[in-house]
Amino acid sequence: MRINDEIEIDDGELEERFIRSSGPGGQNVNKVATAVELRFDARRCRTLADAVYARLKRIAGSRMTDEGVIVIRADRFRTQERNRDDARERLTAMIREALVVPKRRIATRPTLASKTKRVDAKVQRGRTKKLRQSKASWD
């Protein structure tokens, strides 16, 4: 399975299990195992760098087990082949997203003008609220 120009995952690293689907298919859904459960051991994959694995772990979330295995269940379609392709595409998209190195945020400070503007807005809001208060009666 080709991820990009540098990374290719061998089919031997993917484990596919075909199970009965809960999705569309009518009576056929009770007889034929069309859903696919794709398992990929990301922790033991030699083609993924440690930084990529860390980002992949965050992206996968609950789809990754404690052992580092990503489990993708695909049962969107009625045929086994389309579900198989769907699961592989979803795994590929997840790995491609993990390959992108996030841009480092540069901390900035608010300008004096923006601080002054914020305080002036707060003062004006306070004046508006003060005008809405009822006057005390001197009777």
N, C-alpha and C positions, 0 to 999 in steps of 0.2 A: 504494500500500500504506500503510495508516494504522497508525502506531505508537502515538500517543496524540493528545490534543486539539490539541497544537501542531505535532507533527511528522508529515509525510506524505511518503513517498518515491514519486516518479514512476516509473511502470512503465518508462519510457525509461532509467532508471538501472540497471535490472536486466537482466542478460543470461542467458538460459536456453538450455542445450544439452541435447538429448535423446540419451542414449547407451544402449547395451545394458547391461542389468542383470545382476548376478551373483546376485541374490536369488531368491526363489521365483517360479514361473511355468511350470515344466515345459518342454515343447518350445517353448512360446511365447517363452521367455526368449532363445532363439537367433535369433528372427525379428524381434521388435519392440523398438524402443528405448523402454523404459519408464522407465529411470532418468533423473534430472534433475541437471544440474550448474548450479547457480545462482551467478552471479558478481555481486558488488556492489562498486563502486569507492568505498570509504568515505572515502578521502583526498580525492577530488574532489567529494564530496557537500556541497552548500552548506547543507543543512538541519541538519547535525551540527556542533556547536561543537567547538573544539579539545580541550577537556577531555573531552567525550564520546568523541571519536575516540581519545584516549589510553587511556581505560578500555576501549573496544571492542577496541583492539589487544591489550590484556592478556587480555581475555576470549576473544577469537578464537584466540589462540595460534598454532598451526601452520596453522590454517585461513586465516590472512591471509598473503598474499604480501609480499615486500619492497616492492612498489609500492603496497601499501595496498588490495589487492583481496581481499575475502572470498570464498572458494570453498566452497560447501556442496554435497555430493553426497548425493542422496536416492534410495535404491533399496529402501526398506522394503516397499513395496506392489507389487501386480501391475499397477496401472494408472498411466498417465502422469499423469493428472489428480490422483490422490491423492498421488503423489510430488511433484508440483509444489506442491500445497498444503502438504505436509509441509516442503519446503525453505523456503518463504516463512514458515511459522510459526516455524521454527527461527531464521531470520534476524531476525524480529520480536522473538522472545524475547531474542535476544542483544543487540539494540539497546536494548530496554526495560531490561535488566539494566545496560547501560552508562549509561543516563540517571540511575540512582540515585546520588546523591552520597554517598560513604562518610562515616560519622560519624567525626570526628576524635577520636583517642584522647588522653585526658588522662593524662599521666604521674603516677603516685602513688608514695608511699614507704611501705614497710612500717612498721607501728606498733611502738612499743617492746615492747608485750605480745606481738606475733607473733614478734618477734626472740627474746625471752626464751623463749617456748614452743618455738621451733625448736631453740635451744641446749640446753634441758632435755631435749628428746626425743633429741638426739644423745648427751648425757651418759648417759642411761638406756640407750640402745642399746649404748654402749661398756661399761657395767657388766654388761649381760647377756652380751656376748661374753667379757668377762673371766672370768665365772663358768664358762663352757664350757671354758676352757683347762685342760689337764691339769696337775696339780701336779708340780713337780720332785721326783724321788726323792732322798733323802739317803743312800742306801746305799753 
